[in-house]
């Protein structure tokens, strides 16, 4: 499924835009998707015109009432006693706005700001990941520069690769991907450069 195809059905939405602060976009996650979203996942917003794309930076959840009372019970017991308890919590993921979808292709630059309540979708699978990572048919990891500028740390780069590793391996030419990441991170002067590249190579089983 392509990026554009992944946003045609509102039933597939994982959440909606709750706040926008420059490069950071908060997505209010629907409770059933909170456990399925990971740091490093790619999210596309079905905005009017260009479609903003971001990478998950962090996840959080808090009580809607503003405070929590210790109950001294396991989560399993709480679920049995209060089967709808999850609807009393706010689930939020913060993504870094790195790219956008325009004229049937991904561009690793920002366009307009999304509007509040616009629906957000998880970008997953080989075809969609290829659209994001190889918009011109060759590896392009320049989006990592924006990810880092938005607050990502070295371990977030590792998590991005880890949580997309299956699809990356299915795309083939993982050595080409690693080389692209290495070039991008060298430009960014990232801390722990050697450590990050070594971890990426290990995750993708590149020798």
C-alpha positions as CSV (number, residue, x, y, z in Angstrom):
1,X,0.0,0.0,0.0
2,X,1.4,3.4,-1.0
3,X,1.5,6.4,1.3
4,X,-1.4,8.1,-0.5
5,X,-3.4,4.8,-0.4
6,X,-2.8,4.5,3.4
7,X,-4.8,7.7,4.1
8,X,-8.0,7.1,2.0
9,X,-9.9,5.3,4.7
10,X,-10.6,7.1,8.0
11,X,-11.1,3.8,9.7
12,X,-7.3,3.2,9.4
13,X,-6.4,6.5,11.3
14,X,-4.3,6.0,14.5
15,X,-5.1,9.4,15.8
16,X,-5.5,13.1,15.0
17,X,-3.4,16.3,15.3
18,X,-3.7,17.8,18.8
19,X,-1.0,20.4,18.8
20,X,1.6,21.9,16.5
21,X,4.8,23.7,17.7
22,X,7.2,24.4,14.8
23,X,8.8,21.0,14.0
24,X,6.9,19.1,16.6
25,X,3.4,17.8,16.1
26,X,1.5,16.1,18.9
27,X,-0.9,13.4,17.8
28,X,-3.7,12.3,20.0
29,X,-3.7,8.6,19.7
30,X,-6.8,6.5,19.8
31,X,-6.5,4.2,22.8
32,X,-6.5,1.0,20.8
33,X,-3.3,2.1,18.9
34,X,-1.2,3.4,21.8
35,X,0.5,0.0,22.2
36,X,1.2,-0.3,18.5
37,X,3.1,2.9,17.9
38,X,6.8,2.9,18.5
39,X,9.6,5.5,18.5
40,X,10.9,5.7,15.0
41,X,7.6,4.9,13.3
42,X,6.6,7.1,10.4
43,X,3.3,9.0,10.6
44,X,1.6,10.8,7.7
45,X,-1.1,13.5,8.3
46,X,-4.0,13.6,5.9
47,X,-3.9,17.4,5.5
48,X,-5.5,19.5,2.9
49,X,-3.0,19.8,0.0
50,X,0.5,18.6,0.9
51,X,0.6,15.8,3.5
52,X,3.0,16.4,6.4
53,X,5.1,13.4,7.4
54,X,6.9,12.9,10.7
55,X,8.9,10.4,12.7
56,X,7.8,9.4,16.2
57,X,10.1,11.0,18.8
58,X,8.3,10.1,22.0
59,X,5.1,8.6,23.5
60,X,3.2,9.6,26.6
61,X,-0.1,9.1,28.4
62,X,-1.7,10.8,31.3
63,X,-5.0,10.8,33.2
64,X,-7.7,13.1,31.7
65,X,-8.6,14.1,35.3
66,X,-5.1,15.6,35.8
67,X,-4.0,13.2,38.6
68,X,-3.8,9.6,39.4
69,X,-4.5,7.7,42.6
70,X,-2.3,4.6,43.3
71,X,-4.6,1.5,43.3
72,X,-2.0,-1.2,44.2
73,X,-3.3,-3.6,41.6
74,X,-1.9,-5.2,38.5
75,X,-2.9,-3.8,35.1
76,X,-4.6,-7.1,34.4
77,X,-6.9,-6.8,37.4
78,X,-7.6,-3.2,36.6
79,X,-8.7,-4.1,33.1
80,X,-11.1,-6.7,34.5
81,X,-12.6,-4.3,37.1
82,X,-12.7,-1.3,34.8
83,X,-12.8,-2.6,31.2
84,X,-13.1,1.0,29.8
85,X,-10.3,2.5,31.9
86,X,-8.2,3.3,28.9
87,X,-10.8,5.9,27.8
88,X,-10.0,7.9,30.9
89,X,-6.5,8.5,29.7
90,X,-4.9,10.8,27.1
91,X,-2.5,9.0,24.7
92,X,-0.2,11.2,22.8
93,X,2.8,10.7,20.5
94,X,5.0,13.6,19.4
95,X,6.4,13.4,15.9
96,X,9.1,15.5,14.3
97,X,7.9,17.0,11.0
98,X,10.6,15.9,8.6
99,X,9.0,15.6,5.2
100,X,5.8,15.9,3.1
101,X,3.9,14.1,0.4
102,X,3.2,16.3,-2.7
103,X,2.5,15.6,-6.3
104,X,2.6,11.8,-5.8
105,X,6.1,11.8,-4.2
106,X,7.8,12.3,-0.9
107,X,10.0,15.3,-0.4
108,X,12.3,15.6,2.6
109,X,11.4,19.1,3.5
110,X,8.6,20.8,5.4
111,X,5.5,22.3,3.7
112,X,2.5,23.9,5.4
113,X,1.5,23.2,9.0
114,X,-1.3,20.7,9.6
115,X,-4.6,21.7,11.1
116,X,-5.8,20.5,14.5
117,X,-7.9,17.3,14.3
118,X,-6.6,16.2,10.9
119,X,-6.3,12.5,10.8
120,X,-2.9,10.7,11.2
121,X,-1.9,7.4,9.8
122,X,0.9,4.9,10.4
123,X,3.2,4.4,7.4
124,X,4.2,0.8,7.3
125,X,5.1,-2.0,4.9
126,X,7.6,-2.4,2.1
127,X,6.0,-0.3,-0.5
128,X,5.2,2.7,1.7
129,X,8.7,2.6,3.3
130,X,10.3,2.5,-0.1
131,X,8.3,5.6,-1.1
132,X,9.6,7.4,2.0
133,X,13.3,6.2,1.8
134,X,13.7,6.2,-2.0
135,X,11.5,8.9,-3.4
136,X,13.7,9.3,-6.5
137,X,14.6,5.6,-6.7
138,X,17.8,5.9,-4.7
139,X,18.4,6.0,-0.9
140,X,17.6,9.4,0.6
141,X,18.0,9.7,4.3
142,X,18.3,13.5,4.5
143,X,15.1,13.5,6.6
144,X,17.3,12.4,9.5
145,X,18.8,15.9,9.6
146,X,15.3,17.3,10.3
147,X,14.7,14.6,12.8
148,X,17.8,15.5,14.8
149,X,17.0,19.2,14.6
150,X,13.6,18.5,16.0
151,X,15.1,16.9,19.1
152,X,16.0,13.3,18.2
153,X,19.1,11.9,19.9
154,X,21.5,9.2,18.6
155,X,19.5,6.4,20.2
156,X,16.4,7.6,18.4
157,X,18.2,6.9,15.1
158,X,18.9,3.4,16.3
159,X,15.3,3.0,17.2
160,X,14.2,4.2,13.8
161,X,16.2,1.5,12.2
162,X,15.3,-1.2,14.7
163,X,11.6,-0.6,14.4
164,X,11.7,-0.5,10.6
165,X,14.3,-3.3,10.2
166,X,12.0,-6.0,8.7
167,X,10.8,-3.7,5.9
168,X,14.3,-2.4,5.4
169,X,15.7,-5.9,4.9
170,X,12.8,-6.7,2.5
171,X,13.8,-3.6,0.4
172,X,17.3,-5.1,-0.2
173,X,20.6,-3.2,-0.7
174,X,20.8,-2.6,3.1
175,X,24.5,-1.7,2.5
176,X,23.3,1.2,0.4
177,X,21.0,2.3,3.1
178,X,23.7,2.2,5.7
179,X,26.0,4.3,3.5
180,X,23.3,6.9,3.0
181,X,22.7,7.1,6.8
182,X,26.5,7.4,7.4
183,X,26.7,10.3,4.9
184,X,23.7,12.1,6.5
185,X,24.9,11.7,10.0
186,X,28.4,12.8,9.1
187,X,26.9,16.1,7.8
188,X,24.9,16.4,11.0
189,X,28.0,16.0,13.2
190,X,26.1,13.6,15.5
191,X,27.5,12.5,18.8
192,X,28.5,8.9,19.1
193,X,28.7,8.6,15.3
194,X,30.7,5.4,15.2
195,X,28.5,3.7,17.8
196,X,25.3,4.6,15.9
197,X,26.6,3.3,12.6
198,X,27.9,0.1,14.2
199,X,24.5,-0.5,15.8
200,X,22.7,0.1,12.5
201,X,25.0,-2.4,10.8
202,X,24.4,-5.0,13.5
203,X,20.6,-4.5,13.3
204,X,20.6,-4.9,9.5
205,X,23.2,-7.7,9.6
206,X,25.6,-5.8,7.4
207,X,29.2,-6.9,7.5
